[in-house]
């Protein structure tokens, strides 16, 4: 799936800041966390996650080490 035009127009630093600010907001506030869950639900209903795996479960995935920590 292609990036939305507004996100695509951001430079790499702007993308990094946007994602970081969103992460900080949902980590710091229960209402913001619930809003993020609503966004994920809407994205799922719109089919935005079809055909992609955000966290593939493969041996070569270094993030698998986090599961046992």
Buried (B, 14 or more C-beta within 10 A) or exposed (E): EEEEEEEEEEEEEEBEEEEEEEEEBBEEEEEBEEEBEEEEEEEEEEEEEEEEEEEEEEEEEEEEEEEEE
